């Protein structure tokens, strides 16, 4: 396990929650799943051992029966819709985006409809009707059409601000350093972000704290962080790691 000193601020904050008789809700979203891989096996073993529910954002156009067969052997894993093919359609000067931008809405929504139906068929026992846009970006003009496709929630990044036709089930702490090493971020920085999210919830927000992972790019730092996070939180009386479906129904 990682340096216990680095984790002390999180322990102290959770102890504060416990002393107040409160429980913080956490959830884990992992993006870009498509097929069984050694990295996915590591993630499933880690979450399984810690009894942490895992929500996989699966890319419909890149997946098939192999992943469905592998996940059928597992408990406590949910499947959500990660766009269609995780293809960037934005112009070079713009931020990467698959859902919206230059393409006609009917084309994008048609892909999402197909992806929804495909994953629902492949994973009938673990499918959760949540849309996870690639790069956490979606054209706001598309959002009102999502319930008509069957989606019950949208999951992007950051504290939920919008009030619209689709509930938000967001992530808030991304463990990957996308603009630097493209591996795991620093432990102290991540712990500080978790503590900040918890303090926000303690002050009144009822939003669950979402941790975002990407198993295919995890290095030792990313794996070590998740291991330490689960060791600190999974058995703490002030923490409840929740499945996505339970959070939608809360």
VEXMARTOR-405252 format. One line per 8 residues: number of its first residue (from 1); for each residue x, y, z of C-alpha. Coordinates in pm, 1 decimal, decimal comma. Example, Ala and Ser with C-alpha at 12.3 -4.5 7.8 and 13.67 -1.06 7.14 Angstrom:
1> 1230,0/-450,0/780,0; 1367,0/-106,0/714,0
end
This chain:
1> 0,0/0,0/0,0; 111,5/357,7/-64,6; 254,6/598,9/189,7; 2,4/619,1/471,6; 96,0/982,3/543,9; -32,1/1089,3/201,9; -368,4/934,6/282,1; -407,8/1085,8/627,4
9> -614,5/1387,3/507,4; -869,9/1150,2/353,8; -882,9/935,1/666,3; -937,0/1241,9/881,9; -1216,4/1369,1/658,4; -1389,8/1030,4/659,6; -1355,1/1012,9/1036,6; -1528,7/1351,9/1051,6
17> -1814,9/1209,2/846,2; -1835,7/908,3/1075,0; -1839,4/1121,9/1388,8; -2130,0/1316,8/1240,4; -2317,5/994,9/1166,3; -2297,1/1048,5/790,2; -2199,9/824,3/499,6; -2035,1/944,7/176,9
25> -2137,8/777,3/-146,5; -1865,7/691,5/-397,3; -1884,5/530,7/-738,9; -1624,6/407,7/-988,6; -1647,9/462,4/-1364,3; -1389,3/315,6/-1599,2; -1390,1/422,9/-1965,0; -1303,4/270,4/-2303,6
33> -1378,8/-96,9/-2241,4; -1426,0/-299,1/-2559,9; -1281,0/-646,7/-2518,2; -1118,1/-866,2/-2253,5; -759,5/-754,3/-2187,0; -500,9/-815,9/-1914,7; -562,2/-460,5/-1788,8; -934,9/-524,3/-1759,2
41> -860,5/-846,5/-1572,4; -645,5/-649,7/-1327,0; -923,4/-396,9/-1274,2; -1189,4/-662,0/-1220,5; -965,4/-849,4/-976,6; -891,2/-531,7/-781,5; -1252,7/-418,6/-758,1; -1373,6/-769,8/-690,3
49> -1130,7/-822,0/-402,6; -1231,9/-486,9/-253,4; -1603,7/-539,6/-321,6; -1619,2/-208,9/-508,3; -1894,4/-197,5/-773,9; -1749,7/-124,6/-1118,5; -1924,5/69,6/-1395,1; -1767,8/10,8/-1736,4
57> -1823,5/260,3/-2017,2; -1816,8/28,5/-2319,6; -1756,8/145,7/-2679,5; -2039,6/-18,6/-2877,7; -1879,2/-20,1/-3224,4; -1562,4/-185,5/-3093,1; -1713,0/-454,1/-2869,5; -1893,0/-784,0/-2910,1
65> -1957,3/-1129,1/-2774,2; -1610,7/-1175,6/-2621,3; -1658,9/-903,4/-2360,0; -2018,2/-1011,9/-2299,8; -1907,0/-1368,7/-2229,1; -1629,3/-1254,6/-1994,6; -1847,6/-1016,9/-1794,4; -2118,7/-1278,9/-1761,1
73> -1887,3/-1455,0/-1513,8; -1861,7/-1146,6/-1291,7; -2082,5/-990,2/-1026,3; -2103,7/-623,0/-933,2; -2015,5/-490,4/-1280,3; -2241,2/-258,7/-1480,8; -2218,4/-166,0/-1850,4; -2295,8/181,9/-1985,4
81> -2287,0/330,9/-2337,3; -1960,4/507,4/-2425,7; -2073,8/696,1/-2733,9; -2057,1/490,3/-3051,2; -1703,1/438,3/-3185,1; -1499,1/687,9/-2977,9; -1414,0/876,8/-3296,7; -1321,3/1243,6/-3292,3
89> -1529,0/1441,4/-3542,3; -1424,1/1789,0/-3428,0; -1215,2/2020,4/-3641,7; -841,2/2020,8/-3558,1; -856,3/2347,6/-3365,6; -1140,8/2228,2/-3143,1; -1144,6/1993,7/-2845,1; -1207,4/1630,2/-2928,8
97> -1573,5/1537,2/-2954,5; -1778,8/1255,6/-3102,1; -2130,1/1355,4/-2999,5; -2229,9/1666,6/-3187,0; -2023,5/1938,2/-3344,1; -2022,4/1933,9/-3721,5; -2240,5/1627,4/-3776,7; -2619,4/1624,6/-3820,9
105> -2808,2/1545,5/-3501,1; -2999,4/1260,0/-3664,0; -2672,6/1083,9/-3750,7; -2534,4/1113,3/-3397,7; -2862,0/1008,3/-3236,6; -2889,6/716,0/-3477,5; -2550,1/590,9/-3364,3; -2646,5/629,7/-2999,8
113> -2970,1/439,5/-3058,4; -2777,0/155,8/-3221,2; -2517,4/151,4/-2944,5; -2784,8/146,7/-2674,7; -2966,8/-146,8/-2832,4; -2645,6/-340,6/-2897,1; -2516,3/-319,2/-2541,0; -2859,1/-388,9/-2396,9
121> -2869,8/-708,8/-2605,0; -2511,5/-813,9/-2525,9; -2533,0/-741,4/-2151,0; -2898,0/-790,3/-2049,8; -2821,7/-855,9/-1682,6; -2577,6/-566,9/-1628,5; -2679,7/-297,0/-1875,5; -2754,1/42,7/-1716,9
129> -2908,6/310,0/-1945,7; -2645,3/578,3/-1890,3; -2468,3/767,0/-2169,3; -2098,4/836,3/-2113,4; -1985,5/1071,5/-2393,6; -1630,9/1014,7/-2520,0; -1402,3/1285,6/-2381,7; -1696,4/1377,1/-2151,9
137> -1837,3/1607,9/-2420,4; -2179,2/1620,3/-2584,8; -2354,9/1893,1/-2779,1; -2616,9/2034,5/-2541,1; -2868,6/2041,3/-2826,6; -2864,5/1659,3/-2830,1; -2942,5/1611,8/-2461,6; -3322,8/1657,2/-2480,1
145> -3343,3/1365,6/-2725,8; -3167,8/1117,4/-2496,3; -3474,4/1000,3/-2296,9; -3644,3/910,2/-2624,0; -3356,8/671,5/-2695,6; -3397,5/509,0/-2354,5; -3122,8/684,7/-2159,6; -3200,4/751,2/-1793,9
153> -2889,5/958,1/-1715,9; -2583,8/1128,2/-1859,0; -2236,2/1090,7/-1708,0; -1970,9/1352,6/-1778,4; -1699,5/1515,6/-1565,4; -1724,4/1777,8/-1293,8; -1981,0/1878,9/-1036,7; -2333,0/1862,3/-1173,9
161> -2457,2/2208,3/-1266,1; -2713,1/2164,4/-1539,4; -3077,9/2114,4/-1465,7; -3236,8/1957,3/-1769,6; -3427,6/1663,8/-1910,0; -3161,2/1409,2/-1817,1; -3019,3/1352,8/-1465,6; -2642,2/1372,4/-1428,3
169> -2433,0/1099,0/-1268,7; -2091,2/1257,6/-1297,0; -1731,9/1173,8/-1216,9; -1515,1/1423,0/-1030,9; -1165,1/1282,0/-973,1; -975,7/1156,7/-1280,2; -675,3/948,3/-1178,7; -495,8/990,7/-1516,0
177> -256,1/1276,4/-1601,3; -375,3/1331,0/-1959,7; -164,0/1641,5/-2022,0; 159,3/1508,8/-1874,4; 272,2/1151,7/-1823,4; -57,4/1000,3/-1946,4; -20,5/767,9/-1649,0; -138,9/791,8/-1291,4
185> -149,5/1134,6/-1129,2; 28,7/1217,2/-804,6; -111,1/1059,5/-493,0; -116,6/1374,0/-277,1; -291,8/1574,1/-549,1; -559,6/1309,4/-593,2; -614,2/1273,2/-218,9; -654,3/1651,4/-194,2
193> -917,8/1643,8/-469,3; -1109,2/1366,3/-294,4; -1105,0/1559,9/31,9; -1228,9/1873,4/-147,2; -1517,2/1677,6/-301,0; -1609,2/1531,4/36,9; -1605,3/1872,1/203,9; -1839,9/1998,8/-66,9
201> -2077,7/1709,9/3,9; -2052,4/1758,9/379,5; -2159,4/2119,9/331,7; -2479,4/2012,8/164,1; -2441,2/1863,6/-184,3; -2596,3/1519,0/-221,0; -2400,7/1428,5/-535,6; -2206,2/1099,8/-511,6
209> -1829,8/1131,7/-559,1; -1730,7/975,8/-891,0; -1380,1/835,6/-944,7; -1277,2/805,3/-1310,5; -1030,4/543,2/-1435,0; -910,1/422,4/-1777,3; -775,1/68,9/-1733,7; -606,8/54,6/-2074,3
217> -359,3/332,5/-1988,0; -294,7/255,7/-1621,6; 67,2/247,9/-1513,1; 198,0/137,1/-1173,8; 106,4/472,6/-1018,1; -256,8/442,5/-1130,3; -291,1/84,5/-1007,5; -123,5/169,9/-676,6
225> -355,3/464,9/-624,5; -668,4/256,7/-679,2; -537,1/-15,8/-448,4; -465,3/235,5/-173,7; -796,9/415,3/-226,3; -990,1/93,7/-187,7; -784,2/-6,7/115,7; -864,2/323,5/288,3
233> -1230,1/347,8/189,8; -1381,2/7,3/117,7; -1421,6/-87,4/482,8; -1455,0/259,8/632,8; -1792,4/301,5/805,8; -1840,1/646,6/650,5; -1808,2/523,5/289,0; -2053,2/343,9/64,6
241> -1926,2/241,1/-279,0; -2243,2/224,6/-486,2; -2343,9/61,2/-815,2; -2455,5/304,3/-1085,2; -2804,1/155,4/-1091,5; -2854,0/218,2/-719,2; -2749,2/581,3/-764,1; -2999,5/626,6/-1047,3
249> -3273,0/490,2/-827,5; -3178,1/694,9/-520,4
end
